[in-house]
Amino acid sequence: MMESIDMNPLPTLFISHGAPDLPIRDGAVTHFLRSLHQQFPKPTAILVISAHWNSAEPTVSKAIQPKTIHDFSGFPAALYQLAYPAPGAPELADRVVDLLAQAGIASRTDPSRGLDHGAWTPLMLAYPDADIPVTQLSIQYHAGALHHFQIGQALAPLRAEGILILASGSATHNMWEFDSYYDAPPPDWVKVFDEWLAERIAEGNWDAISNYRQIAPYAEKNHPTDEHLLPLFVALGAGGIDVKGVQLHHSYNYGAFSMAAYAFSGSV
Protein backbone atom coordinates (compact mmCIF):
# COMPACT_ATOMS: atom_id res chain seq x y z
CA MET A 1 0.00 0.00 0.00
CA MET A 2 2.79 2.41 0.87
CA GLU A 3 4.24 2.45 -2.64
CA SER A 4 1.21 4.45 -3.80
CA ILE A 5 2.09 7.33 -1.48
CA ASP A 6 4.69 9.91 -2.48
CA MET A 7 7.48 10.17 0.12
CA ASN A 8 8.94 13.40 -1.24
CA PRO A 9 7.63 15.61 0.20
CA LEU A 10 6.51 13.68 3.27
CA PRO A 11 2.85 12.64 3.40
CA THR A 12 0.61 13.83 6.21
CA LEU A 13 -0.81 11.30 8.64
CA PHE A 14 -4.08 10.88 10.49
CA ILE A 15 -3.73 8.50 13.43
CA SER A 16 -6.51 7.23 15.69
CA HIS A 17 -4.89 7.39 19.12
CA GLY A 18 -7.63 5.58 21.03
CA ALA A 19 -7.57 5.40 24.83
CA PRO A 20 -4.67 6.86 26.86
CA ASP A 21 -3.39 3.38 27.79
CA LEU A 22 -2.28 2.76 24.19
CA PRO A 23 1.46 2.57 25.08
CA ILE A 24 0.93 -0.19 27.65
CA ARG A 25 -1.40 -2.31 25.54
CA ASP A 26 -0.39 -4.91 23.00
CA GLY A 27 -2.20 -5.55 19.76
CA ALA A 28 -2.51 -4.77 16.09
CA VAL A 29 -2.43 -0.99 16.45
CA THR A 30 0.62 -0.94 18.73
CA HIS A 31 2.46 -3.20 16.29
CA PHE A 32 1.51 -0.84 13.46
CA LEU A 33 2.70 2.26 15.31
CA ARG A 34 5.99 0.62 16.30
CA SER A 35 6.69 -0.01 12.61
CA LEU A 36 5.70 3.47 11.46
CA HIS A 37 9.23 4.88 11.56
CA GLN A 38 10.28 2.20 9.07
CA GLN A 39 7.67 3.27 6.53
CA PHE A 40 8.71 6.92 6.14
CA PRO A 41 11.95 8.91 5.99
CA LYS A 42 12.93 10.25 9.40
CA PRO A 43 11.42 13.73 9.77
CA THR A 44 13.47 16.73 10.85
CA ALA A 45 10.67 17.72 13.24
CA ILE A 46 7.08 16.74 14.01
CA LEU A 47 4.00 18.95 14.21
CA VAL A 48 1.16 17.23 16.05
CA ILE A 49 -2.45 18.36 15.79
CA SER A 50 -4.27 16.66 18.65
CA ALA A 51 -7.97 16.44 19.42
CA HIS A 52 -7.15 17.21 23.05
CA TRP A 53 -5.92 20.79 22.80
CA ASN A 54 -8.67 23.31 22.17
CA SER A 55 -8.21 27.08 21.99
CA ALA A 56 -10.07 30.10 20.68
CA GLU A 57 -7.56 30.53 17.85
CA PRO A 58 -4.80 28.31 16.46
CA THR A 59 -2.04 28.14 19.04
CA VAL A 60 1.33 26.41 18.73
CA SER A 61 3.69 25.51 21.55
CA LYS A 62 7.15 27.07 21.82
CA ALA A 63 8.14 24.92 24.77
CA ILE A 64 11.85 24.10 24.64
CA GLN A 65 11.29 20.82 26.52
CA PRO A 66 7.56 19.98 26.35
CA LYS A 67 6.17 18.30 29.44
CA THR A 68 4.28 15.02 29.18
CA ILE A 69 0.69 15.87 30.12
CA HIS A 70 -1.28 13.05 31.79
CA ASP A 71 -4.68 14.50 30.92
CA PHE A 72 -6.80 11.52 32.04
CA SER A 73 -7.82 9.59 35.15
CA GLY A 74 -8.80 6.08 36.15
CA PHE A 75 -6.02 4.20 34.36
CA PRO A 76 -3.25 1.95 35.78
CA ALA A 77 -0.65 3.74 37.89
CA ALA A 78 2.14 2.71 35.52
CA LEU A 79 0.67 4.92 32.82
CA TYR A 80 1.24 8.07 34.90
CA GLN A 81 4.93 7.26 35.17
CA LEU A 82 5.47 7.35 31.42
CA ALA A 83 7.18 10.38 29.90
CA TYR A 84 8.10 11.37 26.37
CA PRO A 85 11.19 13.59 26.68
CA ALA A 86 11.48 14.78 23.08
CA PRO A 87 12.94 18.25 22.58
CA GLY A 88 10.60 21.05 21.61
CA ALA A 89 10.59 22.81 18.25
CA PRO A 90 10.25 26.58 18.89
CA GLU A 91 11.60 27.48 15.45
CA LEU A 92 8.95 25.27 13.85
CA ALA A 93 6.34 27.01 16.01
CA ASP A 94 7.39 30.38 14.57
CA ARG A 95 7.28 28.92 11.05
CA VAL A 96 3.73 27.68 11.66
CA VAL A 97 2.62 31.13 12.81
CA ASP A 98 4.23 32.72 9.72
CA LEU A 99 2.57 30.28 7.31
CA LEU A 100 -0.82 30.79 8.91
CA ALA A 101 -0.38 34.58 8.74
CA GLN A 102 0.42 34.33 5.03
CA ALA A 103 -2.93 32.56 4.62
CA GLY A 104 -4.75 35.25 6.60
CA ILE A 105 -5.26 33.02 9.64
CA ALA A 106 -4.53 34.66 12.99
CA SER A 107 -2.62 32.50 15.46
CA ARG A 108 -0.38 32.75 18.48
CA THR A 109 2.22 30.79 20.41
CA ASP A 110 2.18 29.32 23.91
CA PRO A 111 5.55 29.42 25.72
CA SER A 112 5.06 26.30 27.83
CA ARG A 113 2.34 24.01 26.50
CA GLY A 114 3.35 20.34 26.77
CA LEU A 115 2.23 17.26 24.87
CA ASP A 116 -1.18 15.83 25.73
CA HIS A 117 -1.93 12.13 25.39
CA GLY A 118 -3.20 12.59 21.84
CA ALA A 119 0.38 13.54 20.97
CA TRP A 120 2.72 11.54 23.21
CA THR A 121 0.95 8.17 23.27
CA PRO A 122 1.33 7.51 19.51
CA LEU A 123 4.74 9.21 19.39
CA MET A 124 6.06 7.00 22.18
CA LEU A 125 5.33 3.96 20.04
CA ALA A 126 6.23 5.39 16.62
CA TYR A 127 9.41 7.27 17.63
CA PRO A 128 10.50 5.73 20.94
CA ASP A 129 13.96 7.34 20.92
CA ALA A 130 12.27 10.74 21.45
CA ASP A 131 15.09 12.37 19.50
CA ILE A 132 12.98 14.31 16.98
CA PRO A 133 11.90 17.88 17.92
CA VAL A 134 8.15 18.07 18.34
CA THR A 135 5.56 20.75 18.89
CA GLN A 136 1.79 20.77 19.04
CA LEU A 137 -0.88 22.88 17.35
CA SER A 138 -4.34 23.33 18.83
CA ILE A 139 -7.71 22.83 17.19
CA GLN A 140 -10.86 24.93 17.56
CA TYR A 141 -13.87 22.98 18.79
CA HIS A 142 -16.23 25.75 17.72
CA ALA A 143 -14.99 25.77 14.12
CA GLY A 144 -15.76 23.22 11.42
CA ALA A 145 -14.12 21.14 8.75
CA LEU A 146 -13.38 24.02 6.35
CA HIS A 147 -11.51 26.02 9.00
CA HIS A 148 -9.24 23.08 9.77
CA PHE A 149 -8.81 22.20 6.10
CA GLN A 150 -7.61 25.77 5.45
CA ILE A 151 -5.14 25.51 8.32
CA GLY A 152 -3.82 22.35 6.70
CA GLN A 153 -3.52 24.05 3.32
CA ALA A 154 -1.47 26.84 4.87
CA LEU A 155 0.88 24.33 6.50
CA ALA A 156 1.43 22.17 3.41
CA PRO A 157 4.88 23.71 2.62
CA LEU A 158 6.23 22.15 5.81
CA ARG A 159 6.11 18.75 4.14
CA ALA A 160 8.82 19.80 1.67
CA GLU A 161 10.95 20.90 4.64
CA GLY A 162 11.05 17.42 6.13
CA ILE A 163 8.36 18.14 8.73
CA LEU A 164 5.93 15.35 9.59
CA ILE A 165 2.41 16.68 10.08
CA LEU A 166 0.72 14.18 12.40
CA ALA A 167 -3.00 14.64 12.98
CA SER A 168 -4.12 12.67 16.02
CA GLY A 169 -7.79 12.00 16.64
CA SER A 170 -10.08 9.02 16.19
CA ALA A 171 -12.01 7.60 13.26
CA THR A 172 -14.82 6.78 15.71
CA HIS A 173 -15.13 8.24 19.20
CA ASN A 174 -18.13 7.82 21.46
CA MET A 175 -16.96 7.81 25.07
CA TRP A 176 -20.53 7.36 26.27
CA GLU A 177 -20.49 3.87 24.76
CA PHE A 178 -17.03 2.97 26.08
CA ASP A 179 -18.24 0.80 28.96
CA SER A 180 -20.96 -0.88 26.89
CA TYR A 181 -18.48 -2.40 24.43
CA TYR A 182 -15.35 -2.63 26.59
CA ASP A 183 -14.80 -6.35 25.95
CA ALA A 184 -17.14 -6.74 22.99
CA PRO A 185 -16.62 -6.79 19.20
CA PRO A 186 -17.31 -3.50 17.41
CA PRO A 187 -21.05 -2.95 16.97
CA ASP A 188 -22.55 -2.49 13.52
CA TRP A 189 -22.97 1.26 13.96
CA VAL A 190 -19.20 1.61 14.45
CA LYS A 191 -18.25 -0.67 11.57
CA VAL A 192 -20.68 0.94 9.11
CA PHE A 193 -19.40 4.47 9.79
CA ASP A 194 -15.77 3.32 9.79
CA GLU A 195 -16.25 1.62 6.41
CA TRP A 196 -18.04 4.69 5.02
CA LEU A 197 -15.11 6.90 6.01
CA ALA A 198 -12.56 4.50 4.50
CA GLU A 199 -14.51 4.31 1.24
CA ARG A 200 -14.83 8.08 0.92
CA ILE A 201 -11.10 8.54 1.55
CA ALA A 202 -10.24 5.83 -0.99
CA GLU A 203 -12.33 7.52 -3.68
CA GLY A 204 -11.15 11.03 -2.76
CA ASN A 205 -14.64 12.31 -1.96
CA TRP A 206 -13.58 15.19 0.25
CA ASP A 207 -16.93 16.99 -0.03
CA ALA A 208 -18.70 13.99 1.47
CA ILE A 209 -16.18 13.74 4.30
CA SER A 210 -16.50 17.46 5.04
CA ASN A 211 -20.26 17.00 5.33
CA TYR A 212 -20.02 13.71 7.19
CA ARG A 213 -22.32 14.80 9.99
CA GLN A 214 -25.16 15.37 7.53
CA ILE A 215 -24.70 12.34 5.27
CA ALA A 216 -22.60 9.61 6.90
CA PRO A 217 -24.41 6.67 8.52
CA TYR A 218 -24.46 6.85 12.32
CA ALA A 219 -22.39 10.04 12.23
CA GLU A 220 -23.70 11.50 15.47
CA LYS A 221 -23.59 8.11 17.20
CA ASN A 222 -19.88 7.79 16.40
CA HIS A 223 -18.99 11.44 16.92
CA PRO A 224 -21.35 13.10 19.42
CA THR A 225 -18.92 16.00 19.16
CA ASP A 226 -16.53 16.83 16.31
CA GLU A 227 -13.18 17.24 18.02
CA HIS A 228 -11.75 13.79 17.31
CA LEU A 229 -12.36 14.08 13.58
CA LEU A 230 -11.25 17.71 13.18
CA PRO A 231 -7.52 16.81 12.99
CA LEU A 232 -8.35 14.70 9.91
CA PHE A 233 -9.21 17.86 7.98
CA VAL A 234 -5.85 19.44 8.83
CA ALA A 235 -4.14 16.34 7.43
CA LEU A 236 -6.31 16.50 4.32
CA GLY A 237 -5.59 20.18 3.72
CA ALA A 238 -1.86 19.74 4.24
CA GLY A 239 -1.85 16.77 1.87
CA GLY A 240 -1.45 19.17 -1.01
CA ILE A 241 -2.93 19.65 -4.47
CA ASP A 242 -4.74 16.63 -5.93
CA VAL A 243 -4.33 14.90 -2.59
CA LYS A 244 -4.97 11.18 -2.38
CA GLY A 245 -5.27 9.05 0.70
CA VAL A 246 -4.51 5.45 1.57
CA GLN A 247 -5.39 3.49 4.67
CA LEU A 248 -2.29 2.43 6.59
CA HIS A 249 -3.98 0.51 9.37
CA HIS A 250 -7.35 -0.82 10.46
CA SER A 251 -8.32 -2.42 13.76
CA TYR A 252 -10.56 -1.80 16.76
CA ASN A 253 -9.88 -1.21 20.46
CA TYR A 254 -12.43 -1.38 23.25
CA GLY A 255 -15.15 -2.24 20.75
CA ALA A 256 -16.34 1.28 19.97
CA PHE A 257 -12.98 2.76 18.92
CA SER A 258 -11.78 2.41 15.34
CA MET A 259 -8.00 2.68 15.25
CA ALA A 260 -7.87 3.46 11.53
CA ALA A 261 -4.87 5.40 10.24
CA TYR A 262 -4.41 7.16 6.89
CA ALA A 263 -1.66 8.85 4.89
CA PHE A 264 -2.32 11.75 2.50
CA SER A 265 -0.07 12.96 -0.26
CA GLY A 266 -0.23 15.40 -3.16
CA SER A 267 1.95 18.06 -4.70
CA VAL A 268 2.79 21.11 -2.57
PyMOL commands that set and color helices and strands:
alter all, ss='L'
color gray80, all
select helices_A, chain A and resi 2-4+22-24+28-34+36-39+77-81+90-102+117-126+145-161+175-177+179-181+188-203+206-210+212-215+219-222+230-238
alter helices_A, ss='H'
color red, helices_A
select strands_A, chain A and resi 12-16+45-54+59-61+108-110+134-139+163-169+241-249+252-253+257-258+261-267
alter strands_A, ss='S'
color yellow, strands_A
deselect
rebuild
show_as cartoon
